[in-house]
Amino acid sequence: MFFTEAQLVAGRKPLGPALVERLDGSTSAKERLELILETLSGQVTVVGACQHLGISEAMFYKLRNRVLQVCLEDLEPKPRGRPPQPSSADSERSAELAAEVATLQRALAAQTVRLELAQQLPRLAKQPEPAKKTNWRTPRKKKQRRRK
């Protein structure tokens, strides 16, 4: 992009790194961002910024790259408009299905335990045979009728 001299002079004077003061954040974060922007614009050297922040040059470069990476990720194109919200019918159906899955998982776990017990203790798994009917009373003697 090429700008004419009239375009560069016209309008408000750009604030540059001083624009950071209007942003929300802690003073130390604002100071770091302002120094990073000043080094990018050539107003301050990297060595001077490192001395002011009390960090090494390697740490400053890591910090600057991290800030620029976050800015770049935030500027990536995104779909326009509001993101679609799932319909209430879908959310109700998914809640019903989740409850049904939980119920079926409990039933499966119980059945698995029953099967393991039946395999480990086969004698308990057999159904007891019905007991033979016993007559606890002693049979009475039949009375004989007298013949006439």
Protein Blocks (a to p, Z undefined) as FASTA:
>chain_A
ZZdfklmmgocddekjmlmmmpgcdfklmmmmmmmmmmmnopacfklmmmmnopafklmm
mmmmmmmmmmmmmmpccdehjdddddfklmmmmmmmmmmmmmmmmmmmmmmmmmmmmmmm
mmlmpccdddddddfbdcddddddddZZ
